[in-house]
Amino acid sequence: MFEDEEIRDAQEEEQRNPGQKSKPPKLDKRLLAEVRRALRFGTEREFMQALRKIGISDESPKFAALVKLFRETRGPFQK
């Protein structure tokens, strides 16, 4: 779910720049490296934690798709 502060920020951004799409936030290269490391060498739990750190929430369809991809790449015996 969105936090109240996030909703207010989005509303203020829309008022400042009506009709313009806001730019997606830049992701920290260190955080992206952490996600890559977790994808290649980490556990499912570590991968999920890394996704959360870069702002992908558990409720997001993107989160579910990425976890599914992680599971598919690991096979049935690697968790």
trRosetta pair geometry for C-beta under 8 A, 3 or more apart (Angstrom, degrees):
i j d omega theta_ij theta_ji phi_ij phi_ji
1 57 7.8 -168 13 -179 30 160
1 59 6.9 67 -41 8 51 158
2 6 4.8 -126 -170 81 94 125
2 7 5.3 102 131 -54 130 93
3 6 4.6 96 57 1 81 103
3 7 7.3 -150 92 -5 44 85
4 7 5.8 -57 -153 36 34 111
4 8 6.3 33 152 -18 68 106
5 8 5.7 -53 -147 37 32 111
5 9 6.3 35 154 -21 65 105
6 9 5.7 -52 -147 35 30 113
6 10 6.4 30 154 -18 64 106
7 10 5.8 -56 -150 36 30 110
7 11 6.4 29 153 -18 65 107
8 11 5.7 -57 -148 38 32 111
8 12 6.2 30 155 -18 67 107
9 12 5.8 -55 -146 37 29 110
9 13 6.3 31 154 -21 64 107
10 13 5.7 -53 -147 35 31 113
10 14 6.4 32 153 -20 64 105
10 22 7.3 -119 -132 -2 73 155
11 14 5.7 -54 -149 35 32 112
11 15 6.5 31 152 -19 65 105
12 15 5.7 -54 -149 36 33 111
12 16 6.4 31 154 -18 66 106
13 16 5.8 -56 -148 37 31 110
13 17 6.4 -27 170 34 66 102
13 22 5.1 24 150 -88 144 132
14 17 7.0 -84 -136 66 22 67
14 18 6.4 54 170 -101 66 57
14 22 7.8 -74 -66 -42 65 112
15 18 7.0 6 -137 -62 23 87
17 20 4.1 -56 153 47 112 124
17 22 7.4 130 69 -83 132 74
25 55 7.3 94 61 -15 130 170
27 31 5.9 -113 176 74 94 118
27 32 5.5 95 124 -53 124 106
27 54 5.6 18 -139 -150 123 108
27 55 7.8 -132 -104 19 99 117
28 31 4.3 81 71 5 99 106
28 32 7.0 -172 91 -7 52 83
28 54 7.9 -141 41 -112 83 84
29 32 5.6 -53 -148 38 36 112
29 33 6.3 41 152 -23 67 104
30 33 5.6 -52 -149 35 32 114
30 34 6.5 37 149 -23 63 102
31 34 5.4 -49 -152 31 35 115
31 35 6.7 37 150 -19 64 100
31 50 7.4 154 -174 -165 73 81
31 53 5.5 -154 -145 124 112 112
31 54 5.0 145 147 -83 125 91
32 35 5.6 -49 -151 33 37 112
32 36 6.5 37 151 -18 66 104
32 54 6.9 81 -76 -100 60 140
33 36 5.6 -52 -149 37 34 113
33 37 6.3 36 152 -20 66 105
34 37 5.7 -52 -146 36 31 112
34 38 6.3 30 155 -17 64 107
34 50 4.9 -166 125 -131 96 114
34 53 6.8 -19 91 74 141 149
35 38 5.8 -57 -147 39 30 109
35 39 6.3 33 152 -23 64 106
35 47 7.4 71 -152 -147 64 66
35 50 4.3 162 -95 146 62 125
35 51 6.6 90 -121 -73 111 55
35 53 7.8 -154 -63 62 93 107
35 54 6.1 -20 -53 -18 134 140
36 39 5.6 -54 -148 33 31 114
36 40 6.3 17 158 -9 65 109
37 40 6.1 -64 -146 43 29 102
37 41 5.8 -38 179 38 68 107
37 42 6.4 74 125 -29 72 110
37 50 7.8 178 61 -99 82 156
38 41 7.2 -79 -117 60 18 66
38 42 3.5 -34 -143 29 60 147
38 43 7.9 -51 -159 48 86 44
38 46 4.5 -154 -135 125 108 97
38 47 4.2 163 142 -89 112 58
38 49 7.4 -157 -122 60 157 84
38 50 4.3 -169 13 -7 154 148
39 42 7.1 24 -10 37 19 100
39 47 5.8 92 -80 -119 53 114
39 50 8.0 -106 -35 75 76 149
39 70 6.4 -118 -130 -108 74 96
39 73 7.8 28 -179 71 87 153
42 45 8.0 -115 156 68 105 60
42 46 3.4 -110 178 86 130 135
42 47 5.5 161 90 -50 119 75
42 50 7.4 125 51 -16 165 132
43 46 4.8 100 50 6 74 101
43 47 7.1 -134 96 -4 41 87
43 79 6.7 24 -150 137 90 63
44 47 5.6 -55 -150 36 33 114
44 48 6.3 33 153 -19 67 105
44 67 7.1 66 -162 -151 101 91
44 70 6.1 131 -119 127 79 133
44 71 6.9 32 -107 -78 125 80
44 74 7.5 -75 -66 -16 96 164
44 79 6.1 -49 -7 -172 116 71
45 48 5.8 -54 -149 36 31 110
45 49 6.4 32 153 -19 64 106
46 49 5.7 -53 -147 36 32 112
46 50 6.4 34 153 -20 65 105
47 50 5.7 -55 -150 35 31 111
47 51 6.6 34 151 -21 64 103
47 66 7.8 -159 156 139 112 103
47 67 7.2 142 110 -110 119 69
47 70 5.1 132 132 -124 166 155
48 51 5.6 -50 -150 31 34 114
48 52 6.6 36 151 -19 64 103
48 58 7.9 37 -170 -99 110 89
48 63 7.8 62 -138 -168 81 102
48 67 6.3 29 -88 -98 96 114
49 52 5.7 -53 -153 34 34 113
49 53 6.6 39 149 -24 64 103
50 53 5.5 -49 -151 29 35 116
50 54 6.9 20 156 -8 65 103
51 54 6.3 -66 -155 41 32 99
51 56 4.4 -61 173 65 93 119
51 63 5.8 124 147 -125 143 86
51 66 6.1 150 -105 95 140 147
51 67 7.7 -79 -10 -59 162 87
52 55 7.8 76 -178 -52 32 10
52 56 6.7 -93 -83 67 32 66
52 57 7.1 60 -121 -110 75 39
52 58 7.3 1 -90 -48 105 80
56 60 5.4 -109 -171 54 76 151
56 62 5.6 -105 -145 98 119 113
56 63 4.8 158 149 -77 105 89
56 66 7.1 35 140 20 161 148
57 60 4.9 117 61 -20 74 102
57 63 6.3 -95 89 -39 38 144
58 63 5.7 -150 -130 132 25 163
59 63 7.3 74 52 33 23 139
60 63 4.3 102 67 -6 93 101
60 64 7.3 -163 97 -2 56 80
61 64 5.7 -54 -153 38 39 111
61 65 6.2 40 151 -20 69 107
62 65 5.7 -56 -146 38 31 112
62 66 6.2 28 157 -18 66 108
63 66 6.0 -60 -148 38 27 107
63 67 6.4 23 156 -15 64 108
64 67 5.9 -57 -145 39 29 108
64 68 6.2 33 154 -21 64 107
65 68 5.6 -54 -149 35 30 114
65 69 6.4 32 152 -20 63 105
66 69 5.5 -50 -148 35 34 114
66 70 6.4 41 150 -23 64 101
67 70 5.4 -47 -150 32 35 117
67 71 6.5 35 152 -18 65 103
68 71 5.8 -55 -151 36 31 110
68 72 6.3 31 152 -19 65 107
69 72 5.7 -55 -145 37 31 112
69 73 6.4 27 158 -17 65 107
70 73 6.1 -63 -151 37 27 106
70 74 6.5 20 155 -18 63 113
71 74 5.9 -63 -148 36 30 110
74 78 4.2 -133 180 87 93 106
74 79 6.9 101 148 -87 146 31
75 78 5.4 65 60 20 90 101
